[in-house]
Amino acid sequence: MSIDVRPSPQALETLDWDKCDGLLPAVVQDIDTLQVLMLGYVSAESLAATLAIGHMTFFSRSKQRLWTKGEQSGNVLAVQSISVDCDADTLLVLARPAGPTCHTGAESCFDGAPKDFLGGLDQLVAVREALRPSGSYTTSLFEGGIRRIAQKVGEEGVETALAGVAQDDEALLGEASDLLYHLLVLLRARGLSLEDARDVLEKRHR
């Protein structure tokens, strides 16, 4: 089951706080890349704080107090959804990190944790659209307008098709990568995302 960011008090009554002496483990994943970022523990009070402010708040066993991730560094975890496992004693949190999660400066506390690179690239394209940093090729595409972006997608699509017919695997992979990147930019230019396209594919699969 999933819990809304601001659930009713009744939604919390399903959690089995007694099994783990008042603390539940919470696995945090990046909502865009699905990379596992960290494991922490929540109390009923810290979960309530999480739901109130929208940033992941744990109970620190070493400090014996509530601890909002990023309260000093600013690298908060903006909670997008919370799911409960089948035994109601573990939480899975999907969050959008504001920076590195690990205190070492790494993205994840788990060295080598797998992630979806394409999802991360889609989020980077979204940031480029919002900030429009100078010197960025992505910025130049957005500033060129949607017709120019669509033209690039068309060009890359043709080049990918031709590579599939007449070139080697390396050339095909290179052209396909260009096509995927420009398609992400086109979707963002229309206010859409990779996740929206995934949703359509998932519905078709069903």
PARO-526741 format. One line per field, with one value per atom (N, C-alpha, C, O): atom name; x, y, z; residue in one letter; residue number from 0. Coordinates in pm, whole numbers, plus 32768, in hexadecimal, padded with zeros to 4 digits. Layout:
<rs>
at (CA,...)
c1 (X,...)
c2 (Y,...)
c3 (Z,...)
aa (A,...)
i (NUM,...)
</rs>
This chain:
<rs>
at (N,CA,C,O,N,CA,C,O,N,CA,C,O,N,CA,C,O,N,CA,C,O,N,CA,C,O,N,CA,C,O,N,CA,C,O,N,CA,C,O,N,CA,C,O,N,CA,C,O,N,CA,C,O,N,CA,C,O,N,CA,C,O,N,CA,C,O,N,CA,C,O,N,CA,C,O,N,CA,C,O,N,CA,C,O,N,CA,C,O,N,CA,C,O,N,CA,C,O,N,CA,C,O,N,CA,C,O,N,CA,C,O,N,CA,C,O,N,CA,C,O,N,CA,C,O,N,CA,C,O,N,CA,C,O,N,CA,C,O,N,CA,C,O,N,CA,C,O,N,CA,C,O,N,CA,C,O,N,CA,C,O,N,CA,C,O,N,CA,C,O,N,CA,C,O,N,CA,C,O,N,CA,C,O,N,CA,C,O,N,CA,C,O,N,CA,C,O,N,CA,C,O,N,CA,C,O,N,CA,C,O,N,CA,C,O,N,CA,C,O,N,CA,C,O,N,CA,C,O,N,CA,C,O,N,CA,C,O,N,CA,C,O,N,CA,C,O,N,CA,C,O,N,CA,C,O,N,CA,C,O,N,CA,C,O,N,CA,C,O,N,CA,C,O,N,CA,C,O,N,CA,C,O,N,CA,C,O,N,CA,C,O,N,CA,C,O,N,CA,C,O,N,CA,C,O,N,CA,C,O,N,CA,C,O,N,CA,C,O,N,CA,C,O,N,CA,C,O,N,CA,C,O,N,CA,C,O,N,CA,C,O,N,CA,C,O,N,CA,C,O,N,CA,C,O,N,CA,C,O,N,CA,C,O,N,CA,C,O,N,CA,C,O,N,CA,C,O,N,CA,C,O,N,CA,C,O,N,CA,C,O,N,CA,C,O,N,CA,C,O,N,CA,C,O,N,CA,C,O,N,CA,C,O,N,CA,C,O,N,CA,C,O,N,CA,C,O,N,CA,C,O,N,CA,C,O,N,CA,C,O,N,CA,C,O,N,CA,C,O,N,CA,C,O,N,CA,C,O,N,CA,C,O,N,CA,C,O,N,CA,C,O,N,CA,C,O,N,CA,C,O,N,CA,C,O,N,CA,C,O,N,CA,C,O,N,CA,C,O,N,CA,C,O,N,CA,C,O,N,CA,C,O,N,CA,C,O,N,CA,C,O,N,CA,C,O,N,CA,C,O,N,CA,C,O,N,CA,C,O,N,CA,C,O,N,CA,C,O,N,CA,C,O,N,CA,C,O,N,CA,C,O,N,CA,C,O,N,CA,C,O,N,CA,C,O,N,CA,C,O,N,CA,C,O,N,CA,C,O,N,CA,C,O,N,CA,C,O,N,CA,C,O,N,CA,C,O,N,CA,C,O,N,CA,C,O,N,CA,C,O,N,CA,C,O,N,CA,C,O,N,CA,C,O,N,CA,C,O,N,CA,C,O,N,CA,C,O,N,CA,C,O,N,CA,C,O,N,CA,C,O,N,CA,C,O,N,CA,C,O,N,CA,C,O,N,CA,C,O,N,CA,C,O,N,CA,C,O,N,CA,C,O,N,CA,C,O,N,CA,C,O,N,CA,C,O,N,CA,C,O,N,CA,C,O,N,CA,C,O,N,CA,C,O,N,CA,C,O,N,CA,C,O,N,CA,C,O,N,CA,C,O,N,CA,C,O,N,CA,C,O,N,CA,C,O,N,CA,C,O,N,CA,C,O,N,CA,C,O,N,CA,C,O,N,CA,C,O,N,CA,C,O,N,CA,C,O,N,CA,C,O,N,CA,C,O,N,CA,C,O,N,CA,C,O,N,CA,C,O,N,CA,C,O,N,CA,C,O,N,CA,C,O,N,CA,C,O,N,CA,C,O,N,CA,C,O,N,CA,C,O,N,CA,C,O,N,CA,C,O,N,CA,C,O,N,CA,C,O,N,CA,C,O,N,CA,C,O,N,CA,C,O,N,CA,C,O,N,CA,C,O,N,CA,C,O,N,CA,C,O,N,CA,C,O,N,CA,C,O,N,CA,C,O,N,CA,C,O,N,CA,C,O,N,CA,C,O,N,CA,C,O,N,CA,C,O)
c1 (8054,8000,8056,80C9,8024,806B,8028,7FAD,8078,8044,805A,80C8,7FF1,7FFD,8058,806A,8094,80EE,80AA,80EC,8029,7FDD,7F65,7EF4,7F7D,7F0F,7EBA,7EE0,7E4A,7DF7,7E39,7E87,7E1B,7E54,7E37,7E87,7DC6,7DA1,7E04,7E19,7E41,7E9E,7F1A,7F59,7F3D,7FB4,7F9A,7FF8,7F1C,7EFB,7F1F,7F23,7F3A,7F5E,7FEE,8013,8040,80CD,80E4,80A8,813C,8157,81D0,8240,81B9,8224,825A,82CF,8209,8233,829C,82EF,829A,82F4,8387,83DC,83A5,8430,8445,8495,83FD,8410,83FD,8448,8399,8376,83BF,83A9,8416,845F,844B,844D,8437,842B,849A,84B9,84D8,853C,84F9,848B,853D,850A,8576,85E0,855B,85B7,8590,851D,85F2,85D7,8612,8688,85BE,85E7,85D5,8579,862D,861F,85AA,85AA,8549,84D1,84EF,84A6,8559,8578,85CF,85B7,8634,8692,8677,86AF,8623,8605,8680,867E,86E9,875F,873E,8701,8766,8756,87B9,8831,8786,87D9,880A,887F,87B3,87DA,8771,8703,8797,873C,873E,87A9,86CA,86C0,864D,8609,8637,85CC,856E,859A,84EF,848C,843B,841F,8417,83B9,8334,832C,82CD,824C,8256,8217,82A6,82B5,8303,82DF,836E,83BD,8370,837F,831D,82CA,8263,8249,822A,81CA,820D,81D2,828B,82D6,82F2,82E9,8314,832D,82B1,82BA,8240,81C3,819B,8159,81C2,819E,81F2,81BE,8276,82CF,82F4,8323,82DD,82FC,838C,83B0,83E0,846C,8482,844C,84D2,84E4,8524,8591,84DD,850C,8513,84B3,8587,85A0,85A7,85A7,85AE,85D2,8662,8680,86BB,8748,875E,8749,8789,87A2,881D,8825,887E,88F6,88DF,8914,888F,8875,87F6,87DD,87A6,8729,86CE,869A,86BD,8665,8638,866C,85D6,85AB,8619,865C,8629,8693,865F,8642,8653,862A,86A4,8702,86A5,8718,8731,86D7,87AE,87D4,87BB,87C5,879C,877E,87F7,87E6,8870,88E7,8921,8946,8927,8964,8907,8936,8885,8824,87FF,87A9,883F,8823,87AA,87B6,8737,86BE,868B,86B2,8633,85F0,855C,8514,8530,84A5,8450,845D,83FB,83AE,8341,82F4,833A,82D4,8269,81F3,8290,822E,826C,82E6,8216,8242,81EC,8172,822F,81EA,820D,8279,81B0,81C1,81CB,8180,8227,8234,81C2,816C,81C3,8153,8140,80D2,81AA,81A0,8189,8180,817E,8164,81D0,81B4,824D,82B9,8334,839D,8328,8396,835B,82F3,839E,836F,83CC,8446,8392,83DE,83B9,8346,841C,8405,8441,84B7,83F0,8422,8433,83D5,84AC,84CA,851E,855C,851F,8575,85E1,85C4,865F,86CA,86F3,86F5,8715,8742,87D9,8810,881B,88AD,88D9,8885,895C,898C,8949,8934,8926,88E5,8949,8933,89B5,8A16,8A6D,8A8B,8A96,8AEC,8B75,8BBF,8B98,8C19,8C15,8C7D,8B9E,8B8F,8B61,8B4F,8B4D,8B1D,8A86,8A40,8A55,89C5,897A,890F,89B5,8973,89CF,8A49,8992,89E0,8A0D,8A62,89D6,89FB,8A55,8A27,8AD4,8B34,8B0D,8AFB,8B00,8ADF,8A4D,8A2B,89F6,8966,8937,894F,88F4,88C9,8862,8818,885D,87FB,87D7,8820,8769,873A,8775,8746,87DD,8821,87C3,87C9,876B,8712,86B3,8695,8684,862E,8679,8641,86F8,8749,8762,8762,8778,878D,870F,8718,869C,861D,860F,85E3,8635,862E,8693,8676,8709,876C,8739,874E,86F6,86BB,8654,864A,8606,85A3,85E6,85B5,8656,86A1,86D8,86D4,870C,8740,86D1,86E7,865B,85EB,85C9,85AC,85CB,85A4,860D,85EB,868D,86F8,8738,876D,8734,876E,87FE,881B,8859,88E4,8925,8910,8972,89B4,8A1E,8A5E,8A31,8A95,8A65,8AAF,89EB,89B5,8970,8920,898F,894E,88B8,8867,8894,8807,87BF,874F,87FF,87C5,87AF,8746,8811,8804,878F,874E,8775,8703,8680,8628,8672,85F7,85E2,8572,864D,8640,8627,85F6,8647,862B,8599,856D,854E,84BE,849B,84F0,841C,83EF,83FA,8410,83EC,83F8,8487,849C,84E9,8574,8591,85D8,855A,856F,852F,856B,84B5,8470,84BE,84C6,84F8,8549,85C1,85E2,8601,8673,8649,8691,85D5,85A3,858E,85B1,8555,8541,85C4,85D1,8627,86A9,86EB,871F,86E6,8724,86DA,8717,8655,8609,8631,8640,8641,866B,86F7,8711,8751,87DB,87E0,8832,878A,8786,8754,878B,86EC,86B7,871F,8730,8765,87CC,883E,8871,8865,88D0,88A6,88F7,8824,87F2,87F9,8805,87F2,87F3,887F,88A1,88D0,894B,89CC,8A37,89C4,8A3E,8A4F,89F8,8AC2,8ADF,8A98,8A55,8AA9,8A63,8A8B,8A37,8B0B,8B39,8AF5,8ACE,8AE9,8AA7,8A13,89DC,89D2,8945,892F,88D2,8984,8976,898E,894A,89EC,8A06,898F,8968,8954,88E1,8865,8818,8853,87E2,87EE,8789,8868,887E,885B,881D,8884,8862,87CA,8794,8787,86F6,86B2,8656,86DC,869F,86B0,8652,8728,8741,86E6,86A5,86E2,8691,85FB,85AE,85D2,8547,8524,84B6,8580,856A,8558,8503,85A8,859D,8517,84D7,84EC,846B,83F8,839E,83FC,8393,838E,8322,8401,8407,83D5,8395,83F4,83C7,8330,82F5,82F1,825E,8223,81AB,8278,8247,8232,81E8,8271,8264,82E9,834D,82E9,8363,8370,8313,83E3,83FA,8394,8364,8374,8315,828C,8246,8264,81E4,81E2,817F,8251,8259,8259,821D,829E,829F,8213,81EC,81C7,813F,80EA,809C,80FA,80AE,80D5,807E,8157,8185,8151,812A,8150,8120,808B,8061,803D,7FAE,7F96,7F3B,7FE7,7FD9,7FFC,7FBC,8061,808D,8020,800D,7FD8,7F6D,7EFE,7E9B)
c2 (7F88,8000,807C,8077,80EB,816A,81CB,81C9,821F,8285,830C,832C,835C,83E2,8433,8411,84A0,84F1,8527,853D,853C,8569,850D,8532,8494,8435,8457,84AA,8417,8424,83D6,837B,83F7,83AB,8316,82C5,82F1,8264,8216,819E,825B,8216,81E5,8184,8228,8203,818F,8153,8171,810A,807E,8021,806D,7FE8,7FC5,7F50,8025,800B,7FC3,7FE4,7F5E,7F0A,7F41,7F11,7FA6,7FE6,7F8A,7F95,7F33,7EDF,7E79,7E53,7E4C,7DE1,7E0A,7DB7,7E88,7EB7,7F21,7F7D,7F12,7F6D,7FFF,8056,801B,80A5,80E5,815A,8099,80CE,8072,7FF8,80AF,8062,8087,80FE,8025,8046,8086,805F,80E7,812C,812D,816A,80EA,80E9,815C,816A,81AF,8225,8210,81F2,8222,821A,82A0,82EB,82BC,8330,8316,82B2,836E,8358,8359,831C,839F,83A9,8336,8300,830F,82A8,8221,81BB,8220,81A9,8172,8101,81C1,8199,819A,81F8,8130,812E,8191,8187,81F1,825C,8241,8259,820F,81FA,81A7,8190,817B,8138,8185,81A2,81A6,81E9,81AF,8153,81E3,81B2,8225,8295,8207,826E,8243,81CC,82A4,8291,82CB,830A,82B5,82EF,8387,83C7,83C0,8452,8484,84EA,843D,846A,8458,84A7,83EF,83DC,844C,8480,8472,84E0,8561,85B0,8577,85EE,85E9,864F,8572,8561,8588,85D1,8558,8573,8606,863B,8646,86D2,8730,8791,8715,8773,8745,8794,86C3,8690,8669,863E,8676,864C,85D6,85D2,8575,84FB,8517,854F,84EF,8503,847C,8430,845F,83DF,83F2,8462,8382,8385,8356,82E4,83AE,838D,833A,8369,82BE,8266,8290,8279,82CF,82FB,837C,838D,83D8,8457,8455,84AE,83EC,83DD,8457,848F,847E,84EF,84E4,8493,8537,853E,8582,85DD,8553,8586,858E,8528,8608,861B,8614,8662,85B8,85A9,862E,8668,865D,86DA,8756,87C6,8745,87B9,8816,888D,87E2,8836,884D,88BD,87E2,87ED,882B,8861,8824,8851,87E6,87FC,8771,8702,86B2,863D,86F2,86B3,864B,8648,85F5,8592,85B8,85A6,85EC,8615,8599,855B,8577,84FB,8507,8567,84A2,849D,8436,844B,83C6,8361,8305,82F9,82C4,8264,81E7,81EE,8174,80F4,809F,80AB,8048,7FF0,7F60,7F38,7F13,7E88,7E31,7E5F,7DB2,7D59,7D3D,7D1A,7D4D,7D36,7DB6,7DB4,7E24,7EA7,7ECE,7F13,7EA2,7EC5,7F00,7F0F,7F20,7F5F,7FC1,7FA6,8034,809A,80A3,8094,80BD,80DB,8169,8187,81C0,824E,8273,825A,82AE,82E8,837D,83C2,83AD,8439,8475,842E,84F9,8541,8587,85E7,855A,8595,861E,8637,8678,86FE,8703,876B,8694,868B,8601,85A8,85EC,8569,853D,858D,84BD,848A,8460,8479,8420,83ED,845C,84BE,844D,84B2,84BA,851A,8453,8453,84AA,84C4,84D6,8523,84D0,8503,844F,83F6,8401,842A,83DD,83E2,8385,83A6,830F,82A8,827B,827F,824F,8214,8187,814E,814E,80C8,80D4,80F9,80B6,80C2,8068,7FEF,80A3,8055,8031,7FDB,8070,8052,8070,80DD,8011,8027,8095,80B0,80D4,813D,8143,8110,8182,8196,8217,8284,820D,8284,82DB,8356,829D,82EA,8340,83B2,8309,8357,83CE,843B,83BA,8428,8491,8509,8465,84C3,8516,858E,84D6,851E,858D,85FB,856F,85D4,8644,86B8,8622,8687,86E4,875D,86AA,86FC,875C,87CF,872C,8781,87F6,8867,87DB,8846,88AA,8923,8877,88D0,892A,89A0,88F2,8943,89B2,8A23,8992,89F4,8A61,8AD7,8A3B,8A9A,8ADA,8B49,8A96,8AC7,8AFA,8B6D,8AA4,8AD1,8AF2,8AAA,8B5C,8B84,8B1E,8AE3,8B09,8AAB,8A1C,89C5,8A02,897A,8960,89B1,88EE,88CA,88B8,88DD,887E,886B,88F1,88FF,8953,89DA,8A11,8A4C,89FF,8A33,89F2,8A32,8972,892F,896D,898B,8980,89BB,8A48,8A6F,8A94,8B1D,8B23,8B88,8AB7,8AB1,8A98,8AAC,8A6D,8A58,89C9,8979,89AA,8920,88ED,8876,8945,8917,88E7,8882,8930,8909,8885,8830,8875,87F9,8784,8719,8798,8730,870B,8696,8770,8757,86FE,86A3,871A,86C9,8639,85DC,8627,859F,8556,84E1,859E,8562,853B,84CF,8595,8579,84FF,84A7,84FD,848E,840B,83A0,8414,839C,8360,82E6,83B6,8387,834B,82E0,8390,8360,82DA,8283,82CA,824B,81DA,816C,81F7,8192,816B,80F4,81CD,81B0,815F,8103,8182,8137,80A7,804B,8093,800C,7FB6,7F3B,7FF6,7FAC,7F9D,7F34,8008,800B,801C,801F,8027,803E,7FD4,7F80,7FDB,7F76,7F96,7FFC,7F3E,7F4C,7FCB,800D,7FED,8066,80E3,813B,80EA,815D,8160,81CA,80EB,80E6,8113,815F,80E4,810B,81A1,81E2,81D8,8267,82B9,831B,8292,82DB,82C8,8326,824E,8236,8289,82BA,829A,82EC,837D,83C0,83AF,8438,844A,84AF,83E6,83ED,83F0,8440,839B,8397,841C,844F,8455,84D5,8543,858A,854F,85B9,85A2,8602,8524,8506,8534,8567,8523,8555,85EC,8622,8630,86C3,86EB,8749,86A3,86C1,86AE,8701,8642,862A,869C,86CD,86C6,8732,87B6,8805,87CC,8847,884D,88B9,87D8,87D0,87C0,87A8,87CD,87BF,872F,8714,86D1,8642,860B,8652,858A,854E,84BE,8485,8484,83F7,83A1,833D,83C8,837D,8379,8314,83E7,83E9,8383,833D,837B,8319,828B,8231,8277,81F3,81CA,8156,8229,820C,81D9,817B,8218,81ED,815E,810C,8142,80BB,8055,7FE6,807B,801F,8002,7F8F,8068,8053,7FFB,7FA8,800E,7FB8,7F28,7ECB,7F16,7E8E,7E46,7DCD,7E8F,7E52,7E1F,7DE9)
c3 (8000,8000,8000,802E,7FCE,7FCE,802C,803C,8069,80C2,8080,8053,807A,8045,80A0,8115,8068,80B9,8135,819B,8130,81A6,81BC,819D,81F1,8203,827D,82D0,8285,82FC,836D,8353,83EA,845A,8452,8481,8416,840C,83B5,83CA,8353,82F8,8342,8319,83AF,83FB,845C,848F,8474,84D6,84A5,84F5,8423,83EF,840F,8407,8432,8449,84CD,8533,84C9,853D,858A,857A,85DB,8627,8695,86B9,86CA,873B,8715,8768,8697,866E,867D,869E,8663,8666,86D2,86C1,8740,87B3,878E,87BC,873D,8720,86AC,868E,866B,85F7,857F,858C,8509,848E,842E,841F,83EB,8385,830D,82E5,82D3,825C,81F1,8203,8182,8110,80B4,808D,8092,8040,7FB5,7FA6,7F4E,7EC2,7E7D,7E9D,7E1E,7DC7,7D69,7D22,7D66,7D15,7C80,7C32,7C57,7BC8,7B98,7B2C,7BE7,7BBB,7BFD,7BD3,7C65,7CB5,7CFD,7D2D,7D05,7D51,7DE7,7E18,7E2E,7EBE,7EFA,7EE4,7F46,7F7B,8009,8028,805E,80E9,8132,8100,81A8,8204,8287,82BC,82BB,833C,838B,835D,8401,8458,847C,8498,847C,849E,8518,852C,8567,85D4,85A7,853E,85F4,85D1,85CA,8576,8624,8627,85AE,8573,8588,8515,8493,8436,848C,8415,840A,839D,847B,847B,844E,8405,8479,844F,83B9,8374,8387,82F7,82A7,8244,82D2,828B,8295,823C,8302,8316,82C2,828A,82B7,8271,81E5,8194,81C7,8142,812D,80C0,8194,818D,81EA,8258,81BC,8209,828F,8298,82F8,8381,83C7,83C8,8400,8442,84D9,850C,851F,85AC,85B5,8593,85E2,85ED,866A,86DA,8657,86CA,8718,8791,86D4,871A,8768,87D6,872E,8770,87C5,8815,87B1,87FB,87E9,8849,876C,874D,86BD,8670,8698,860C,85BB,85EA,8540,84E9,845A,841C,8428,839D,8344,8355,82E5,828B,8244,8207,824D,820B,825F,822C,82DF,8333,8340,835B,832E,8331,82A6,8283,8255,81D0,8169,8105,8180,811D,80B9,8063,80C3,8067,8097,80BB,8096,80C8,8065,7FF0,8097,8045,8040,80A2,7FCF,7FBE,7FA2,7F39,7FFF,7FF6,7F8D,7F8A,7F36,7ECE,7EED,7ED0,7F29,7F51,7FBA,7FC3,8007,806B,805D,805B,8053,804B,80C3,80FD,80E9,815B,8129,80D0,8163,8136,8169,81B4,8141,815E,81F2,821D,8242,82D2,8320,839B,82DA,8317,837C,83DF,8362,83BF,837B,83BB,82F9,82AF,824A,820D,823A,81DC,8164,8170,80F1,8079,8051,8032,8052,8037,7FB0,7F97,7F5A,7EDD,7EF5,7F1C,7EDC,7EF8,7E8A,7E3B,7E83,7E25,7E75,7EBD,7E6B,7EBA,7E85,7E0D,7EE3,7EBD,7EAA,7E86,7EC2,7EB5,7EDE,7EEC,7EF3,7F1E,7FA0,7FFB,7FA7,801F,808A,8100,8061,80C0,80F9,80B5,8177,81B8,8177,818C,8126,80E0,8062,8024,803D,7FC3,7F4D,7EDF,7F64,7EF9,7EEA,7F47,7E75,7E5D,7EBA,7EEC,7ED3,7F23,7F93,7F87,8001,806E,804B,8090,7FE0,7FB4,7F39,7ECD,7F4A,7EDD,7E68,7E79,7DF3,7D7C,7D6F,7D1D,7DBE,7DB2,7D24,7CF1,7CE3,7C58,7C4D,7CAC,7BD8,7BC2,7B2E,7AD9,7B13,7A8A,7A55,7A78,7A01,79CF,797D,7985,792F,78D9,792C,7907,799D,79F5,7A2F,7A3B,7A52,7A84,7A1A,7A37,799E,7931,7917,78FC,7921,790F,7978,7958,79F4,7A5D,7A44,7A60,7A11,79F0,7982,7987,791E,78B3,78ED,78C3,794F,7990,79D8,79D4,7A18,7A5D,79F8,7A0E,798A,7921,78EA,78CE,78DA,78A7,7909,78E0,7988,79EE,7A00,7A0E,7A01,7A21,79A6,79AF,7935,78B8,78C9,78AA,78FB,790C,7886,7824,7881,7805,77E0,7837,775F,772F,7727,76FA,7753,7750,76CA,769C,768D,760F,7624,75CE,7697,76B5,76BD,768C,76FB,7701,7675,765A,761D,7594,754B,74F9,7568,752A,7559,7508,75DD,7611,75DC,75BB,75D4,75A3,750E,74DB,74C7,7438,7419,73A8,747B,7468,7446,7420,7455,7447,73B8,73A3,7357,72CC,72B0,726D,72E4,72D1,7318,72E3,7390,73DA,7390,7383,735E,7312,7295,726F,7255,71DE,7200,71B4,7270,729C,72B6,7292,72F4,730D,7287,7279,7226,71A3,7161,7128,716A,712E,7170,712D,71F5,723D,7224,7221,7212,71F3,716E,7162,710A,7085,708C,7053,70D2,70DD,7127,7107,718A,71D2,7178,7178,712C,70D0,7068,704A,7031,6FCC,7009,6FCA,7085,70C6,70DE,70D6,70FC,7112,7096,709F,7023,6FA5,6F6B,6F35,6F75,6F27,6F77,6F3C,6FFD,704A,70B7,70CE,70FB,7161,71E4,71F1,7246,72C6,730F,734C,7309,734F,7319,7365,7295,7257,727C,7299,727B,729F,732E,734A,738A,7416,7428,7478,73DF,73E8,73B9,73FA,7348,7313,736D,7382,73A2,73FA,747A,74AE,74AD,7524,7507,755A,7493,746C,7462,748E,7429,741A,74A2,74B7,74FE,7584,75CC,7609,75C4,7606,75CD,7619,754A,750E,7526,752D,7531,7550,75DD,75F4,763C,76C3,76C4,770B,7674,766B,762F,765E,75C7,7589,75EB,75F2,7636,7699,76FF,771F,7731,7793,7758,779C,76DA,7698,768F,7686,7691,768E,771A,7729,7781,780A,7834,7893,77EF,780D,783D,7842,7861,7896,7869,782E,7885,7869,78B5,7880,792F,7980,793E,7945,78FD,78B7,7846,7832,77FD,7790,77C7,778D,7837,7876,78A1,7893,78D5,7901,788C,789B,7818,77A2,777D,775F,777D,775C,77C0,779A,783F,78A5,7893,78A2,7873,785C,77E2,77E3,777A,7704,7725,76F4,7778,779D,77EB,77DB,783F,788C,7833,7864)
aa (M,M,M,M,S,S,S,S,I,I,I,I,D,D,D,D,V,V,V,V,R,R,R,R,P,P,P,P,S,S,S,S,P,P,P,P,Q,Q,Q,Q,A,A,A,A,L,L,L,L,E,E,E,E,T,T,T,T,L,L,L,L,D,D,D,D,W,W,W,W,D,D,D,D,K,K,K,K,C,C,C,C,D,D,D,D,G,G,G,G,L,L,L,L,L,L,L,L,P,P,P,P,A,A,A,A,V,V,V,V,V,V,V,V,Q,Q,Q,Q,D,D,D,D,I,I,I,I,D,D,D,D,T,T,T,T,L,L,L,L,Q,Q,Q,Q,V,V,V,V,L,L,L,L,M,M,M,M,L,L,L,L,G,G,G,G,Y,Y,Y,Y,V,V,V,V,S,S,S,S,A,A,A,A,E,E,E,E,S,S,S,S,L,L,L,L,A,A,A,A,A,A,A,A,T,T,T,T,L,L,L,L,A,A,A,A,I,I,I,I,G,G,G,G,H,H,H,H,M,M,M,M,T,T,T,T,F,F,F,F,F,F,F,F,S,S,S,S,R,R,R,R,S,S,S,S,K,K,K,K,Q,Q,Q,Q,R,R,R,R,L,L,L,L,W,W,W,W,T,T,T,T,K,K,K,K,G,G,G,G,E,E,E,E,Q,Q,Q,Q,S,S,S,S,G,G,G,G,N,N,N,N,V,V,V,V,L,L,L,L,A,A,A,A,V,V,V,V,Q,Q,Q,Q,S,S,S,S,I,I,I,I,S,S,S,S,V,V,V,V,D,D,D,D,C,C,C,C,D,D,D,D,A,A,A,A,D,D,D,D,T,T,T,T,L,L,L,L,L,L,L,L,V,V,V,V,L,L,L,L,A,A,A,A,R,R,R,R,P,P,P,P,A,A,A,A,G,G,G,G,P,P,P,P,T,T,T,T,C,C,C,C,H,H,H,H,T,T,T,T,G,G,G,G,A,A,A,A,E,E,E,E,S,S,S,S,C,C,C,C,F,F,F,F,D,D,D,D,G,G,G,G,A,A,A,A,P,P,P,P,K,K,K,K,D,D,D,D,F,F,F,F,L,L,L,L,G,G,G,G,G,G,G,G,L,L,L,L,D,D,D,D,Q,Q,Q,Q,L,L,L,L,V,V,V,V,A,A,A,A,V,V,V,V,R,R,R,R,E,E,E,E,A,A,A,A,L,L,L,L,R,R,R,R,P,P,P,P,S,S,S,S,G,G,G,G,S,S,S,S,Y,Y,Y,Y,T,T,T,T,T,T,T,T,S,S,S,S,L,L,L,L,F,F,F,F,E,E,E,E,G,G,G,G,G,G,G,G,I,I,I,I,R,R,R,R,R,R,R,R,I,I,I,I,A,A,A,A,Q,Q,Q,Q,K,K,K,K,V,V,V,V,G,G,G,G,E,E,E,E,E,E,E,E,G,G,G,G,V,V,V,V,E,E,E,E,T,T,T,T,A,A,A,A,L,L,L,L,A,A,A,A,G,G,G,G,V,V,V,V,A,A,A,A,Q,Q,Q,Q,D,D,D,D,D,D,D,D,E,E,E,E,A,A,A,A,L,L,L,L,L,L,L,L,G,G,G,G,E,E,E,E,A,A,A,A,S,S,S,S,D,D,D,D,L,L,L,L,L,L,L,L,Y,Y,Y,Y,H,H,H,H,L,L,L,L,L,L,L,L,V,V,V,V,L,L,L,L,L,L,L,L,R,R,R,R,A,A,A,A,R,R,R,R,G,G,G,G,L,L,L,L,S,S,S,S,L,L,L,L,E,E,E,E,D,D,D,D,A,A,A,A,R,R,R,R,D,D,D,D,V,V,V,V,L,L,L,L,E,E,E,E,K,K,K,K,R,R,R,R,H,H,H,H,R,R,R,R)
i (0,0,0,0,1,1,1,1,2,2,2,2,3,3,3,3,4,4,4,4,5,5,5,5,6,6,6,6,7,7,7,7,8,8,8,8,9,9,9,9,10,10,10,10,11,11,11,11,12,12,12,12,13,13,13,13,14,14,14,14,15,15,15,15,16,16,16,16,17,17,17,17,18,18,18,18,19,19,19,19,20,20,20,20,21,21,21,21,22,22,22,22,23,23,23,23,24,24,24,24,25,25,25,25,26,26,26,26,27,27,27,27,28,28,28,28,29,29,29,29,30,30,30,30,31,31,31,31,32,32,32,32,33,33,33,33,34,34,34,34,35,35,35,35,36,36,36,36,37,37,37,37,38,38,38,38,39,39,39,39,40,40,40,40,41,41,41,41,42,42,42,42,43,43,43,43,44,44,44,44,45,45,45,45,46,46,46,46,47,47,47,47,48,48,48,48,49,49,49,49,50,50,50,50,51,51,51,51,52,52,52,52,53,53,53,53,54,54,54,54,55,55,55,55,56,56,56,56,57,57,57,57,58,58,58,58,59,59,59,59,60,60,60,60,61,61,61,61,62,62,62,62,63,63,63,63,64,64,64,64,65,65,65,65,66,66,66,66,67,67,67,67,68,68,68,68,69,69,69,69,70,70,70,70,71,71,71,71,72,72,72,72,73,73,73,73,74,74,74,74,75,75,75,75,76,76,76,76,77,77,77,77,78,78,78,78,79,79,79,79,80,80,80,80,81,81,81,81,82,82,82,82,83,83,83,83,84,84,84,84,85,85,85,85,86,86,86,86,87,87,87,87,88,88,88,88,89,89,89,89,90,90,90,90,91,91,91,91,92,92,92,92,93,93,93,93,94,94,94,94,95,95,95,95,96,96,96,96,97,97,97,97,98,98,98,98,99,99,99,99,100,100,100,100,101,101,101,101,102,102,102,102,103,103,103,103,104,104,104,104,105,105,105,105,106,106,106,106,107,107,107,107,108,108,108,108,109,109,109,109,110,110,110,110,111,111,111,111,112,112,112,112,113,113,113,113,114,114,114,114,115,115,115,115,116,116,116,116,117,117,117,117,118,118,118,118,119,119,119,119,120,120,120,120,121,121,121,121,122,122,122,122,123,123,123,123,124,124,124,124,125,125,125,125,126,126,126,126,127,127,127,127,128,128,128,128,129,129,129,129,130,130,130,130,131,131,131,131,132,132,132,132,133,133,133,133,134,134,134,134,135,135,135,135,136,136,136,136,137,137,137,137,138,138,138,138,139,139,139,139,140,140,140,140,141,141,141,141,142,142,142,142,143,143,143,143,144,144,144,144,145,145,145,145,146,146,146,146,147,147,147,147,148,148,148,148,149,149,149,149,150,150,150,150,151,151,151,151,152,152,152,152,153,153,153,153,154,154,154,154,155,155,155,155,156,156,156,156,157,157,157,157,158,158,158,158,159,159,159,159,160,160,160,160,161,161,161,161,162,162,162,162,163,163,163,163,164,164,164,164,165,165,165,165,166,166,166,166,167,167,167,167,168,168,168,168,169,169,169,169,170,170,170,170,171,171,171,171,172,172,172,172,173,173,173,173,174,174,174,174,175,175,175,175,176,176,176,176,177,177,177,177,178,178,178,178,179,179,179,179,180,180,180,180,181,181,181,181,182,182,182,182,183,183,183,183,184,184,184,184,185,185,185,185,186,186,186,186,187,187,187,187,188,188,188,188,189,189,189,189,190,190,190,190,191,191,191,191,192,192,192,192,193,193,193,193,194,194,194,194,195,195,195,195,196,196,196,196,197,197,197,197,198,198,198,198,199,199,199,199,200,200,200,200,201,201,201,201,202,202,202,202,203,203,203,203,204,204,204,204,205,205,205,205)
</rs>
